[in-house]
Amino acid sequence: MSSTAKPPIAILGAGLTGLSAAHHLGSDYQVYERLGHVGGHAITLEERGYRFDRTGHLLHLRDPGIRAWMSELFAEGHLRTIHRRSLVFSHGKYTRYPYQANTFGLPAEVAFECLKGYLTARETSWESAPANFEEFCLQNFGEGFSKHFMIPYNARLWGVHPREITAEWCSRFVPMPKLDDVLAGAVGLNDRELGYNASFLYPPTGIQELPVAMAARIGNVTLNRAPSKIDWRNKRLHFSDGDTHDYQSLITTAPLKSLIGLLDDAPAEIVQAANKLRCNKLWYLDVATHKPCLKDLHWAYIPEDKYPFYRIGCYSNFSEQLAPKDGACFYVELADRNEPDMATLGPRIARDMVEMGLIASVDDILFMSPRVIQFAYVVFDHDYFSTLDVIKPFLIENNILSHGRYGAWNYSSMEDALIYGRQAATSAREMLR
Ligand SMILES: Cc1cc2nc3c(=O)[nH]c(=O)nc-3n(C[C@H](O)[C@H](O)[C@H](O)COP(=O)(O)OP(=O)(O)OC[C@H]3O[C@@H](n4cnc5c(N)ncnc54)[C@H](O)[C@@H]3O)c2cc1C
């Protein structure tokens, strides 16, 4: 194939960002996807009749344009609106999420410590803005909430101590209760769910329905194809079979760090900056049982170190079509970033699930499959913003639009991915003018 015959816009990746870019462009593009399927992280794996997303993938839509697009893709009511039932499991008890607005049900001394710390923090005149996420927690929630939930939970989720993380990222994702919420939640009066994800949309057979529906309406997606090298000076993709693609604009959703590795002879300062980018992998388990889940929850947060996981969710409580009749399927997100030794970990987790009242007996478990997400959580460390300030202008100058959760190197949602794709399409069109 001659490279001159190819469309002027090349898109790397058929995850939600790449597919959204293609949809919003409508023409003049070619998508290349490294893997044999579309969806990126938003996929559903099937094993012995059970269906598992790559841990909980719940859709929150705020943007009117994206909402309108979804209603074109799916018949009315197909995406079900689900009201979140999320809990926290600590001190051997379940309490409501978010922890900072729901101390009712905790041991009295723990609730007291949380409330006292919260009120003390409110009365304190802090001399400076929080320098890191630990300080953010202490200033906004106080010592008790920080000690019992915010610090240990976030250390387990992000894989690094909150001291290593900047405070800037969190305002959108951490529920910030008002004084009334904290007080009402201490006496069991909270009557509303707090936070950005109080309800969500979900397709009946798993989140993969979303990229599959998107891909069915766009053309020019080539699977199992990724460039071996990007000649950024000449705007040319090289493939290992000798084929090339000359582009005017390149939209890439590959992880930013990997993208820099693909650039042929990238400037030394860009390579050095890319070496500073940090991202944690995530090991989790798909767990299938031949009995229903005994708790009416969607997921639970687990802050205590004595449990090897920080979150457990029940897919079949999102949609009963995800498990065979009378069975259930779960995701168990592990705090340790190393490959799990299932011979010791499996029985331990089975016992913990019994202790948490999710299943009646360890014998209810049919299988546990460990899975890994190589790029899961970008670390917002103290070099984060300065590093991106070096890399991003270089890419833009060279007509490379690196978008998406890992392309832009951030913490963002599926709706964000759809919005990033739309933005990338607009920018790519401008580059053609
Ligand atoms: C554990 C976890 C839980 C999450 N839960 C939620 C949730 O509940 N709700 C929510 O809204 N969001 C959630 N997200 C976020 C959501 O998964 C992402 O925001 C979204 O899927 C990102 O889409 P993307 O297209 O930007 O990236 P990706 O999904 O990573 O897609 C990128 C695609 O590019 C391909 N690719 C990579 N390199 C190349 C290359 N060189 N050439 C060609 N193709 C390439 C990859 O194979 C992949 O298909 C979660 C994410 C994680 C990790």
Ligand as a Chemical Component Dictionary entry (heavy atoms), coordinates in Angstrom:
data_LIG
# 
_chem_comp.id                   LIG 
_chem_comp.type                 NON-POLYMER 
_chem_comp.pdbx_formal_charge   0 
_chem_comp.three_letter_code    LIG 
# 
loop_
_chem_comp_atom.comp_id 
_chem_comp_atom.atom_id 
_chem_comp_atom.alt_atom_id 
_chem_comp_atom.type_symbol 
_chem_comp_atom.charge 
_chem_comp_atom.model_Cartn_x 
_chem_comp_atom.model_Cartn_y 
_chem_comp_atom.model_Cartn_z 
_chem_comp_atom.pdbx_ordinal 
LIG C1  C1  C 0 -9.048  -0.137 37.306 1  
LIG C2  C2  C 0 -9.796  0.893  36.518 2  
LIG C3  C3  C 0 -11.120 1.154  36.827 3  
LIG C4  C4  C 0 -11.815 2.147  36.124 4  
LIG N1  N1  N 0 -13.128 2.388  36.434 5  
LIG C5  C5  C 0 -13.819 3.318  35.749 6  
LIG C6  C6  C 0 -15.191 3.591  36.062 7  
LIG O1  O1  O 0 -15.809 2.964  36.917 8  
LIG N2  N2  N 0 -15.821 4.567  35.352 9  
LIG C7  C7  C 0 -15.199 5.288  34.378 10 
LIG O2  O2  O 0 -15.831 6.162  33.770 11 
LIG N3  N3  N 0 -13.902 5.053  34.059 12 
LIG C8  C8  C 0 -13.205 4.084  34.720 13 
LIG N4  N4  N 0 -11.890 3.840  34.395 14 
LIG C9  C9  C 0 -11.258 4.671  33.375 15 
LIG C10 C10 C 0 -11.503 4.170  31.943 16 
LIG O3  O3  O 0 -11.124 2.822  31.808 17 
LIG C11 C11 C 0 -10.637 5.004  31.008 18 
LIG O4  O4  O 0 -10.814 6.378  31.254 19 
LIG C12 C12 C 0 -10.914 4.773  29.522 20 
LIG O5  O5  O 0 -11.198 3.433  29.249 21 
LIG C13 C13 C 0 -9.678  5.251  28.775 22 
LIG O6  O6  O 0 -9.855  5.088  27.402 23 
LIG P1  P1  P 0 -8.656  5.438  26.420 24 
LIG O7  O7  O 0 -9.154  5.168  25.068 25 
LIG O8  O8  O 0 -8.155  6.798  26.726 26 
LIG O9  O9  O 0 -7.476  4.457  26.811 27 
LIG P2  P2  P 0 -7.384  2.887  26.710 28 
LIG O10 O10 O 0 -8.610  2.251  27.175 29 
LIG O11 O11 O 0 -6.108  2.533  27.377 30 
LIG O12 O12 O 0 -7.268  2.629  25.142 31 
LIG C14 C14 C 0 -6.064  2.817  24.438 32 
LIG C15 C15 C 0 -6.009  1.817  23.296 33 
LIG O13 O13 O 0 -4.804  2.035  22.577 34 
LIG C16 C16 C 0 -4.235  0.795  22.225 35 
LIG N5  N5  N 0 -2.810  1.038  21.981 36 
LIG C17 C17 C 0 -1.836  1.233  22.890 37 
LIG N6  N6  N 0 -0.671  1.478  22.287 38 
LIG C18 C18 C 0 -0.922  1.452  20.959 39 
LIG C19 C19 C 0 -0.110  1.655  19.805 40 
LIG N7  N7  N 0 1.199   1.926  19.906 41 
LIG N8  N8  N 0 -0.682  1.540  18.583 42 
LIG C20 C20 C 0 -2.001  1.255  18.448 43 
LIG N9  N9  N 0 -2.825  1.047  19.519 44 
LIG C21 C21 C 0 -2.277  1.164  20.746 45 
LIG C22 C22 C 0 -4.547  -0.087 23.400 46 
LIG O14 O14 O 0 -4.486  -1.452 23.054 47 
LIG C23 C23 C 0 -5.958  0.380  23.760 48 
LIG O15 O15 O 0 -6.933  -0.372 23.068 49 
LIG C24 C24 C 0 -11.170 2.875  35.093 50 
LIG C25 C25 C 0 -9.849  2.575  34.762 51 
LIG C26 C26 C 0 -9.156  1.609  35.470 52 
LIG C27 C27 C 0 -7.740  1.315  35.115 53 
# 
loop_
_chem_comp_bond.comp_id 
_chem_comp_bond.atom_id_1 
_chem_comp_bond.atom_id_2 
_chem_comp_bond.value_order 
_chem_comp_bond.pdbx_ordinal 
LIG C1  C2  SING 1  
LIG C2  C3  SING 2  
LIG C2  C26 DOUB 3  
LIG C3  C4  DOUB 4  
LIG C4  N1  SING 5  
LIG C4  C24 SING 6  
LIG N1  C5  DOUB 7  
LIG C5  C6  SING 8  
LIG C5  C8  SING 9  
LIG C6  O1  DOUB 10 
LIG C6  N2  SING 11 
LIG N2  C7  SING 12 
LIG C7  O2  DOUB 13 
LIG C7  N3  SING 14 
LIG N3  C8  DOUB 15 
LIG C8  N4  SING 16 
LIG N4  C9  SING 17 
LIG N4  C24 SING 18 
LIG C9  C10 SING 19 
LIG C10 O3  SING 20 
LIG C10 C11 SING 21 
LIG C11 O4  SING 22 
LIG C11 C12 SING 23 
LIG C12 O5  SING 24 
LIG C12 C13 SING 25 
LIG C13 O6  SING 26 
LIG O6  P1  SING 27 
LIG P1  O7  DOUB 28 
LIG P1  O8  SING 29 
LIG P1  O9  SING 30 
LIG O9  P2  SING 31 
LIG P2  O10 DOUB 32 
LIG P2  O11 SING 33 
LIG P2  O12 SING 34 
LIG O12 C14 SING 35 
LIG C14 C15 SING 36 
LIG C15 O13 SING 37 
LIG C15 C23 SING 38 
LIG O13 C16 SING 39 
LIG C16 N5  SING 40 
LIG C16 C22 SING 41 
LIG N5  C17 SING 42 
LIG N5  C21 SING 43 
LIG C17 N6  DOUB 44 
LIG N6  C18 SING 45 
LIG C18 C19 SING 46 
LIG C18 C21 DOUB 47 
LIG C19 N7  SING 48 
LIG C19 N8  DOUB 49 
LIG N8  C20 SING 50 
LIG C20 N9  DOUB 51 
LIG N9  C21 SING 52 
LIG C22 O14 SING 53 
LIG C22 C23 SING 54 
LIG C23 O15 SING 55 
LIG C24 C25 DOUB 56 
LIG C25 C26 SING 57 
LIG C26 C27 SING 58 
# 
